[in-house]
Amino acid sequence: MDAYLSGAATTRFGRRSESLAALAREAGEAALAAAGVDRPDHVLVSCQFPGELGDAENVAVLVADTLGLLPVPAARVEAAPASGSAAVALARALVRSGEARDVLVLGVERMTHRPSAEIASVLARMTPPSERALGLTMPALTALMARRWMHATGASREDLALAPVKAHRHAVGNPHAQFRKPVTVADVLASPPVADPLRVLDCAPVTDGAAAVVVSHRGPVRIAGVGQATDTYAYTDRRGEPSLVGFPATRVAAHKAFSEARKMRRDVDVVEHHDAFSVLEFANVADLGLLDDPLARLEDGTTSLGGALPTNVGGGLKARGHPVGATGLAQAVELFAQLTRNAGARQVDGAKVALAHNIGGFGSNVFVTLYEAVA
Amino acid sequence: MDAYLSGAATTRFGRRSESLAALAREAGEAALAAAGVDRPDHVLVSCQFPGELGDAENVAVLVADTLGLLPVPAARVEAAPASGSAAVALARALVRSGEARDVLVLGVERMTHRPSAEIASVLARMTPPSERALGLTMPALTALMARRWMHATGASREDLALAPVKAHRHAVGNPHAQFRKPVTVADVLASPPVADPLRVLDCAPVTDGAAAVVVSHRGPVRIAGVGQATDTYAYTDRRGEPSLVGFPATRVAAHKAFSEARKMRRDVDVVEHHDAFSVLEFANVADLGLLDDPLARLEDGTTSLGGALPTNVGGGLKARGHPVGATGLAQAVELFAQLTRNAGARQVDGAKVALAHNIGGFGSNVFVTLYEAVA
């Protein structure tokens, strides 16, 4: 049996004053309405830090209650910032097992109300204490990757900045995006340093928001394949990766997803990938096997809206925003809009097959999900 | 397609000096060995506070990596202290959907190394801020329930103490239990007050431990039915419950589980229920519809080992211990042992059908799981 997306919706991402429950209600009600589903059989909630940042443990119940869905079965699924994709994958299993016809999958995170240092400290717990002691937080690890990528490809610091420039340009057309103003290479280079060579504008922001899809026994978008792969918890334990530029787990996950979906790379029309940092704009596309020279393809417009393989046309994590538990769902919402021809000014003409790529940890838990428009 | 338990194992519960990863390894390796499974297709991790108490976000990867199972798909499932049962339910869906043949479901929590006040503060986040402001933490809410139960049934404070006395008596025979020494009614009444009328010995302890099962396409124990129901996040929003003594969600979940399993209450031979506080020893058994007068049935030995319907023969949450993310799995491990005739001195003669009851929040997310021995 196949599973489908039958509806999808997102809140505006950004700095929001509403409570976590209110954000969840907004996205959840809109997704259910879009799907034409009054009472889902199950609710899966994706939220990475409900207790640490949201002051709400037992968040699956909070969401089900807020949406008036009691006594619906509800649980939370977590896989670091890949939580949303993990929840979609488990919702698919609920539908394919025959246990549910419609599953509301809702991602939500509220972050901007907490001090940056607190958020950094919580996020840092995704790396083991042995690496934290060396200062190897996510930004620091990615800075090393960026240096290595520049060395390996001969790319300049300015080239790296083309990633956020493209992301912001795309986000201008997305009414739900956090940052709807263009930035220049000069803006990126002039932004405050985070971990050399990365600067603030190289990094996805701290964001509030919610996004939701309904995974159903029927719908206009089929979940054609899901690939998932894990990798070492400590980056310093990672072996067999000669370049240090990419994430082996992305390659394994992509292989699984394409195999299951019986699709080829060239079948993909539109991509959402996990561009939490500039260098990932290039590394992810290469790891996914989609393009050989991602920098050249960014420069020639291939990966921009209107190009042959547009990626992150809603602004990506960088400019749409990155409310960690909601990010995987935001990707699904964007691709649902694309495949149902409802993406407005961002519409990718003739999009029939879409790919979502979502990373948890430093390349340690990667999901690749292929979606296909149903006739 | 049906799903089964093919293996199960637990660590000793109690105050443990090992890391969260080491506890997970101990239970996970033993469960896989018991199941005869080298490489599960999927890992689901149940842990309620990996970040807050365990210093390890992204814990599903930590567990998969520690067990040498990379690049296995892995995610965490959370439903407050019912997380373990939620993970078993989703593992069943993975097997029934055909996506997995063998799923390692591993619960782990490390708590005793943190100050009590910190643990209390983290646990308190399961109730909404509006109730916390009134002092309505889990122990306080349960104290109100205990008062109401005593009023409604005419039971005395001494009667309430029979619950921990029974739990400790059972735990003496369980080599994995935290407390293997008997306590008396006088001991319970003399223990320090927590929230009147509850005293320390009325409450499940703070515990470290891990427990795991393998959910498979075949095995000696069939998962015959799963019922789940949610209820209001705020207790003060709860309606339609005239007595305030029980949890409506338990009744709904039990109805679903028995319906799906096509079993009757009288078919059940052995029970694990969520006795996090004394009064629940009585309230749960009534909510489950198993016995009419749980206090009388405790007094006459019905619910003790050797009685007609033994409950919590391994000591329950009260005396086996309550490492919150591992509790649902510990229940499954005990019932797997019972149904495969491997429970040693705790063996319930002729046990063929078993019931697990696991509560998240204050009766706000309840699972009832029915297991059946396969011929």
Contacts between the chains, C-beta under 8 A, distances in Angstrom:
chain1	res1	chain2	res2	distance
A	1	B	97	7.9
A	48	B	57	7.4
A	49	B	51	7.2
A	51	B	49	7.2
A	51	B	51	7.5
A	51	B	52	5.7
A	51	B	122	6.7
A	51	B	125	5.2
A	52	B	51	5.7
A	52	B	52	6.3
A	55	B	125	6.1
A	55	B	129	6.6
A	56	B	125	6.5
A	56	B	128	7.6
A	57	B	48	7.4
A	57	B	80	6.3
A	57	B	122	7.4
A	57	B	123	7.7
A	57	B	125	4.2
A	57	B	126	4.6
A	58	B	79	7.7
A	58	B	80	4.3
A	58	B	125	7.9
A	58	B	126	4.5
A	58	B	233	6.9
A	58	B	360	6.1
A	58	B	361	4.4
A	58	B	364	6.4
A	58	B	365	6.9
A	60	B	78	7.4
A	60	B	79	6.0
A	60	B	230	7.7
A	60	B	365	6.8
A	61	B	80	7.5
A	61	B	230	5.3
A	61	B	231	7.6
A	61	B	233	5.1
A	61	B	360	7.2
A	61	B	361	5.8
A	61	B	364	4.5
A	61	B	365	5.1
A	62	B	128	7.7
A	62	B	233	4.7
A	64	B	230	5.0
A	65	B	230	7.1
A	65	B	231	8.0
A	65	B	232	5.5
A	65	B	233	4.5
A	65	B	234	8.0
A	65	B	237	7.6
A	65	B	364	7.8
A	66	B	233	7.7
A	69	B	230	7.9
A	70	B	229	8.0
A	70	B	230	5.2
A	70	B	231	6.1
A	70	B	232	6.7
A	71	B	229	3.8
A	71	B	230	5.1
A	71	B	231	6.4
A	71	B	248	8.0
A	71	B	249	6.1
A	71	B	252	5.1
A	72	B	230	6.0
A	73	B	89	7.8
A	73	B	228	3.9
A	73	B	229	7.3
A	73	B	230	7.0
A	74	B	79	7.5
A	74	B	230	5.2
A	74	B	365	6.7
A	75	B	77	5.8
A	75	B	78	6.8
A	75	B	79	4.5
A	75	B	83	7.9
A	75	B	86	4.1
A	75	B	89	7.8
A	75	B	90	7.0
A	75	B	365	7.7
A	76	B	77	7.2
A	76	B	78	4.3
A	76	B	79	6.7
A	77	B	75	5.8
A	77	B	76	7.2
A	77	B	77	6.0
A	77	B	78	7.7
A	77	B	90	8.0
A	78	B	60	7.4
A	78	B	75	6.8
A	78	B	76	4.3
A	78	B	77	7.7
A	78	B	78	6.2
A	79	B	58	7.7
A	79	B	60	6.0
A	79	B	61	8.0
A	79	B	74	7.5
A	79	B	75	4.5
A	79	B	76	6.7
A	80	B	57	6.3
A	80	B	58	4.3
A	80	B	61	7.6
A	83	B	75	7.9
A	86	B	75	4.1
A	89	B	73	7.8
A	89	B	75	7.8
A	90	B	75	7.0
A	90	B	77	8.0
A	90	B	90	5.4
A	90	B	93	7.1
A	90	B	94	7.5
A	92	B	97	7.5
A	93	B	90	7.1
A	93	B	93	4.4
A	93	B	94	4.8
A	93	B	96	8.0
A	93	B	97	4.3
A	93	B	99	5.5
A	94	B	90	7.5
A	94	B	93	4.8
A	94	B	97	7.8
A	95	B	97	7.9
A	96	B	93	8.0
A	96	B	97	3.7
A	96	B	98	7.0
A	96	B	99	7.0
A	97	B	1	7.9
A	97	B	92	7.5
A	97	B	93	4.3
A	97	B	94	7.8
A	97	B	95	7.9
A	97	B	96	3.7
A	97	B	97	4.1
A	98	B	96	7.0
A	99	B	93	5.5
A	99	B	96	7.0
A	122	B	51	6.7
A	122	B	57	7.4
A	123	B	57	7.7
A	125	B	51	5.3
A	125	B	55	6.1
A	125	B	56	6.5
A	125	B	57	4.2
A	125	B	58	7.9
A	126	B	57	4.5
A	126	B	58	4.5
A	128	B	56	7.6
A	128	B	62	7.7
A	129	B	55	6.6
A	228	B	73	3.9
A	229	B	70	8.0
A	229	B	71	3.8
A	229	B	73	7.3
A	230	B	60	7.7
A	230	B	61	5.3
A	230	B	64	5.0
A	230	B	65	7.1
A	230	B	69	7.9
A	230	B	70	5.2
A	230	B	71	5.1
A	230	B	72	6.0
A	230	B	73	7.0
A	230	B	74	5.2
A	231	B	61	7.6
A	231	B	65	8.0
A	231	B	70	6.1
A	231	B	71	6.3
A	232	B	65	5.5
A	232	B	70	6.7
A	233	B	58	6.9
A	233	B	61	5.1
A	233	B	62	4.7
A	233	B	65	4.5
A	233	B	66	7.7
A	234	B	65	8.0
A	237	B	65	7.6
A	248	B	71	7.9
A	249	B	71	6.1
A	252	B	71	5.1
A	360	B	58	6.2
A	360	B	61	7.1
A	361	B	58	4.4
A	361	B	61	5.8
A	364	B	58	6.4
A	364	B	61	4.5
A	364	B	65	7.8
A	365	B	58	6.9
A	365	B	60	6.8
A	365	B	61	5.1
A	365	B	74	6.7
A	365	B	75	7.7
